[in-house]
Structure formats: C-alpha cells, structure tokens
C-alpha cells in the first residue's frame, strides 16, 4: 500500500491518518459539503467532496467513494466504523477494482452480517449461542409459530445488521406482534432488509466482548476482553478493560472461544466477538463485529499496542506477533462524550463548539475531532469525543476518570458529561457488579428513562 482513502469522518478518520503517517503512507480524505471544515479534511494529504450533507448521498455513496479512490490513485480504503464498514458489497467492489479493503474479505463480512448463519457457524465451532429461531422470520404468522417454541421474554433482532437497531424485548404475544412491525421497519431502513429472528432474552447479563486480531498467514490472537454493559437502548456509552465481575476461568474461556469463532469465520484484520455473560457466568455468542470498534482504545491502553497501525500492517501482508497482545497492564475506561441532552430524552444537540477546558494528565487520553468554533451538525452520529483513562488499578482508573471528566468543559452544545460523572459514582459501577440494565434502571429511578 502507498495511499489510503479513508471512507469515514470524525475521530476515527483522524486515528487512521495518524497511523498511516507513522507507516509512511499517504492519505486521502472524503467529506460531505457540511464537513468541509473538519480536521480530517485539513490533515489528510488530499481531500475530495463526495456529496451533500445527507449520509445517503455522501458517506454511503459508494460510486462517489470509489470515484474518489480512482481520481486520487488510492490503492487501499479504510472504512473506519459505522457507515459502510460492514457492507460486503463495498468490500467486493474494492476487491473488483484492485483496491485493498482494510478489513475482512467480502465473504467474511457477508457471513458475519447474517446473524442466523453466524449462529450456525458458531455452533459448529462448539461455542454456546442463545436458544432461538434457526431461520429468519418474515411475517407475523410464522413469527407467532416460532415464538410458541420458546418461553417469554424473548428478544426480536434484525437478521442483517447490528448496533441495536431493530432490537426489541417482547414479554407476550401482543408485544411480539406490535414489536415485529416497528422493528422490521427500522431494520429495513437501517440495513435494507427487514427480516427478523427471535432469541431467548436474558434479564441481567453482562455484555462482554473480546478483541481479536488475525493475519492472512493463519495467525490468530486476542487483545483481551472489554466490559460494555453500560448502554442505553443497546448503544454503549462506557467501556472498560479488563472486564470486572467475572472469574479468571470465565475470562480465559471467553478469550479462547473468541479465537475459535474467528478461525471458524476465516477472519482476518481486527474484529470483535461479542458475548452475553449470565449471572451464573454461563455465556453465549451474540455477534461478530467485523470492523474496528469505537471502544478499541481501552484495549490499546492495557497493552501499549496501536491497533489501528497494526491493522494497516496486516493489510499490507505483515505477520502478526501474537505475544505482543497478551501482556496486560493496569485498567482502562472509555467514556463516549456525545452531543445530546440526557435530561430531554437524549435529543441530539447541535451548535458551535466553545471549548472551556480539555482534560489532561498522566494516563489521560482524548480522541476527538472537535476544536474551538467548529459546528456540530445534526446529520451524523452525536459522538464528540472519547475520553480514555488508564490507571494501575480499577479504583485508580475510576478516580482519575472522574477528575478528567470534571475538567472536560465544552459549551455551545448539550453533552452527556454529567451523566458519566453520575454513573461512575454509583455503587454498582464502582464494585463492577452491573449488567446491561444498569443505565436504564438508573435513568428510570430519576424519571428520565
């Protein structure tokens, strides 16, 4: 590779530019009309406008992105996360154009994106999956029949896609029928396919994921696990590594099974295997995220490894050195700072950024695209920054994170900073004894659910 086009925006585009520079690679930015003043546009070696503000006509505009790659003579494309990062057609088009898609193959993306097929592959690898429908469900009569084979509560999920879109908990047949219509419609809008499937719903599980990394030479490694249970409507807002509240034996088995799953998919590049861990520490595969994750920095902080840089090396054909990824030190927490109003149903907030104070200090890292005077538009994801803190112990890390959040003052938009401060001070979080219901229960108690 000589030149990488970054088919994304925001902080992940900046991370990729930085990693590419360290490897002596040129970079190409793409941007929508509303993003012309973004930092990734300024810092890349070249930049091309690919359409108007709507994502469908810019960052999701495949012909425009491939056109920019052709014009700039880019020989590789990094999709980042979100947008088209898990689109097998995107990877297939890159392969057809002789462009190195920095991620897994189009075939792997297609397998990972099909949740029913994924479960079949994982069962074949001998890893537990949640009991549920063996095939997709397309209509209400079929759904009612399948639901009769299991006991409520159940969870409806989109067969193609992820990120919590189309997901709905149903506790009886009436909720099932109502939920199917809205969930299927949401899935169709988000992923172009409205097929659903059913799984058993666990009431108090932890959401634990394992970062895997693999090269084209058949080498597989893991970068430990992350705890991602602090989430609202299936959207994560706080992540930490290593995961608290699970035994060392369960931790070991999760890591081993994640490698089994990556092998079963023939995975290459960075990826994340996600599990639900029940109260008795039995666990179940839920999905393979075939891309770099928003929360990857906490894994970087406890290993000292630049995962984006290593992802680029793997894309160039280098062989990974597995031992580099299993030397874990200390603890790390990431807080996603979003432009949204927690007191008003988390409505997105837009406006001109006014920076009063950024956090700093030993072990404090801020991945962000914002600067004083930049406008936050309402057209894309609300993520402003990722505050990542590392400490020697989990207690130290929580204390340092609270201190860093108190120093993080941004005006011009509403943010969820105060919510993070409240959550980190809760007994459940401080003890590590929390599940995926933690944030929703916290909000319900305060009447803002």
N, C-alpha and C positions, 0 to 999 in steps of 0.2 A: 504493500500500500504506500502511496505517496500523498494522496489528497483525500480527506474525508468530508463528505457533506453531512451535516447534522440536521436531520429531519425533525426538529423539535425547537423548543424555546425555553426561556426561564433558566432556573439554576442548573438543570441537567445539561443544557446546551453549554453553559459555562464550564461545567466539570469536564465535559468531553473535549472542549477546546484546550483546557489546561493540560489534560492528559496527553492529547495529541502533540502539543508543543514540546512536552518533555521527551517525546519519542522522535522529534524532528519532522513531524508530519504537518502538512498544510491543511487548513480547514476552510470550509465553505458554510456560511450561514444562509438559511432561508427565513423569510419573515412575511407576515401579513402587513397590509397597509397601516394598520393601527399599531404595529410593533416596530416601526421604523427607527424609534429611538431606544430600542432595547440594547442592553450591553452586549449580548451575543452577536448582534449585527456589527457593533463597533469593533469588537475584539477579534473576530474571525478575519482571515486573510482576504476573503471575498464574501460578498453578500448579494442575494437576489430576492426580489419581491416575488411571491408566488400567488398573490391574490388578495381579495378584500378581507375585511375583519372576520367574517364568519369562518369558523374552522373547516366546515364542509368545502369551502371554496379556496382554502389555503393549506393549512397543515394536514388536512385529509384529502387534498387534491393530488392524487397520485401522478397524473400526467405532468402537472406543474413541477413536482419534486424531481421526477425523472428527467424532465427537460432542463432543470437547473443543474442536475448532475452531468448531463450531456454537454451543456454550454461551458461548464467550468472544468470539464475533463476530470471530474472526481472519479476515483476508482473504487471508492467504498462509501457506504452510507450507514450511519449510526442512527437508529430510530429513537433512542432515549427510552422513556416510559410514557404510557398513555398514547393518545393519537393512534398511529398505525404500527406501534411497536410489536403487537402480537397478531398482525394481519398476514396470514400465509400468502395471500396474493401479492402483497408488497414484496415479500422476500422472493417469491417466484419470479416477479418481474425483474428484480435486481439480478437474480441468477441468469435470467434470459438475456440481460444486457451486459453480462460480464462484469457486473458491479458486485463487490464484496459486501454482502449484507452482514453487518456486525451483530451477530446473534445466531440462534439456531437455524437449521435448514427449514425451508418452507414445509417440508413433510412433517418435521417435528412440531412446528407451530400449528399445523392442521390437527395433529393428534392431540396436542395439549389443549387446543381450543374446543375440542369436542369432549364435553365433560363425561358423557356416557362411555365413549371409547377410552378415555383416560382411566376411568374406574376399572374397566376391563383389563387394561394393561397392568395396572397396579395390583389387582387381584392375582393376575398371573405371576407377578413378582413376589407374591407371598406376603404383601403388606395389607393390613386391615383397611377396609373402606366402610363408610357408613351404609347400613342397610337402606335400600331404596329401589326405585324403578330401574329396570335393566335397559329400558329403551326410552326415547323421547316421547312426550305426550303432547298431542296436537289439538285435542278437543276435549270438551267437558265430560262427555260420556265415558271416554277412555280414562280420563283423569279420575273420575269417581270410582271406576272399577279398580284401578291401580291402588288408590288410597285405601280401599277396603281390605287390601292385603296387609296393611300396616296399622299401627295404632297411633292416634294423635297424641301430642302435637307433631306436625310434620313441617317441613320447610320446602317451599317451592323455589327452584333455581333455574336460571337460564341455561339451556344446554350449550349455548355458544356464547362465551364472554365471561366477564368476571367483575371485580370491583364492587360487588354488592348490588349491581343494577339488576332489576328484575327479581330480587330475592325477597321472599315474604314468608313469615311464620303463620301457619294456619292451625287452629285448635279444634275446628269442627268442620263438617261438610259445607255449611253455609259460608264460612270464611274461605274455604277452599275454592268454591265456585266464584265468589267475588274477587278473590285474590288472583285467580288464574287470568281473568280478563285484563286487569291492570298490569300484572307482572309480564304477561305475554306481550302486551302493547309496549311496555317500557323496554323489554328485551329487543323487540323488533326495531324500535327507534335507535337503540344503542348499538346493536350488533347486526342488524339487517336480517335477523332470524328470530321468530317468536316461540320456537319450540321450548318446552319446559321439561323438567323432571322433578321427582319427589325424593326426599331423603328423610330419615329419622331426625328429629330435632333434639339436640342435647341442650338442657336448660342452663347449665352452669359450667361450660367448658372453658378452657384456656385456648387461645389462638396462638399456636407456636409454629414458626416456620424455620426451615433450615436453608442456609445459603449454600448452593452447590456451584462448583466450577469444573469444567471439563474441556479437554482439548481434542483435536482431531486425530490424535495418536492413541486414543483409548485410555487416557489417564483421567481419573475422577478424584475430586477432593471436596471437602466441605469446609466452610468458614464458620462453623458453629451455628447455634440456633438463636432466634430472636423471639422475644415475647411481644405480641401485637394485639393484646386483648383490649386495650383502651381504645375503643372505637364507637362511633355514633352512626347508627344506620349502616353498619358494615363498612364504614370508612374509618381507617386508622388515624389516630392523631398523636399518640405517644408510642414509641417502640423502645425496647431496651435489649441489651445483650451482655452476658448470657441470660437466659430466661430464669427468673426466680420461681420458687414454689414448685419445682419438680425435682424428683430424685436424680442422683447421678446415673443410676441404672436406666431410667427412662430417657434421660438426656443422651446416653450412649446409644440406645436402641433407635431413637429418633434420627440421629445422625447417620447411623448405619443404613436404616431403611430409606433415608433420602437418597443415599448413593445408589441403592438397589433400584429405586424408581428412575433416577437419572440414566442409569445403564439401560433399563428396560425401554426407555424412550429413545435411546441412542443420542442423548443430549450432548451438545457442545456449547461453549460460551458460558456466561453467567446465567443462573436460573434459581428459582426459589420453590421449594417443595413445602406446601402448607398443610398443617395438621390441626385437628381439634383434639385436645387432651382432656378427658373427662375427669371427674372428681376422684375416681379410683386409679387414675393415671393410665387407664386404657386409652389408646389413641387411634385416630382414623385419618387417612388421607382425605383432603378435600380438593386440592387442585395444584397443578404445576404452573407457576407463573414464568412464562418463557421469555424473560426480559430482565433487565436490571430493575431493582425495586427502589422506590423512594427512600426506604429506610436502610439501604445498604451501608451508609456511613457508620452506623454503630458497630457493624462487623469489621469495618476498616479500623476503627479506633481500638478494638481489643486485640487486633493482630498486627497493626502497623503496616498493613498492605494497602496499596492503591488499587482497588478492584477495577475501576474504570480503565486504568492504564494496563492492567493485566488482561482485561477483556480485549483490548486492542492488540496486545501481543499474541493472544490466542488466535485472533482473526488473521494475523499475519503468518500463522502456522507454527508459532513457537510452542515448545513443550512445557507444560506447567511443572513446577517443582512442588509436589504435594505437601512436603513438610513445612513449607512457608506458611500454610494456612491453619495449622493446628497448634500454634504456640499462643495461647490466650492469656492476656494480662489485663487485670482490672475489670472495670464495668463501664458501660456507656449507655446513655439515654438520649433519645432524639425527640424533640417537641416540634410538631408541624405548626408553624405560625401562619394562620390563614386570615385573609381579609373577609371577615364575616362577623355577624353580631350574635353572640350566644344568647343575649337577652331578648332577641327578636327572631326566634325560630331559625337562627343561624343564617339569616339572609345575607347573601354576598354584599360586600361593601366596595364601592369604587370611589376614586378621587385621586388627588395629587399627594404623593408621599412627602411627609415632613419628618425628617429624622432628628430626634432629640438626643438619643444616645444609643450606641450599639454595645452589646456585651463584649467582654474580653477577659483575659486572664489565663492562667495555666490550665490546660485541658479543655478550653472553651473554643468551639469552632462554630462558625456561622456560614452556611451555604445559602446564598441569596442572590437575587437578580436586581433588587431594588437599590435605588440611590436617591438622594435628595432631589425632589422636583419631578421624578418620573410619575406618570399617571398609571394607576391600576384600572384596567378596563374591565367591563362586566362580561367579556366574551369568552374567557378561558377559565381554567382551574383557579381557585382562590388562593393557592399556596404562595405565600410571600417569601418565606424563609424556613430553613431547617436549623434549629439550634441543637447542636450536638455537644454533649459534655462527657468527658471521661474522668473517672476517679479510680483510686486504688481499691475501694470497696463500694458496694451498692449504696450504703448510707452516705459516704462521702460524695458520691455522684449526685444523689438526690439533693443534698445540701448545696452543692455547687450549682446545680441546675436552677434551683430556686433563686439563688443570688444572681445568676446570669439573666434570668427572666425579669427580675426586678429592675435590672439596668437596661433592658431592651425596651426603649420607648420610641414608638412610631406614631405620628399623627397624620391627619388627613383622611384616614380610613379607620373603620372599626376593626379590631382584631380579637382573637381568642386568647390573648396572652393571660388575662386574669383567670380564665378557666383553667389553663395549665397550672397556674400557681395554686388554685384551689384543689385540683386533683392530686398534685404531688404532696399535699399536706394531709390527705386523707389516710386514715389508719390502714384501710385495705391496700392502698398502693404502697405505703411505707413498709408493710410486712410482706408484700409480694403475694398476698393471699387474695387475688382478684381474678375475675373471669370476664367474658365478653359482655356481661350485663352490667359491669361496674359503672360505666359512664352513663348509661341510660337510667339506672337507678338513682345515681347522683343527681341528674337533671330532674327526674320525676319528683324527688324529695323537695326540690327547690321550685317546683312548679313551672319549669321551663323546658320540659321534655317535648 
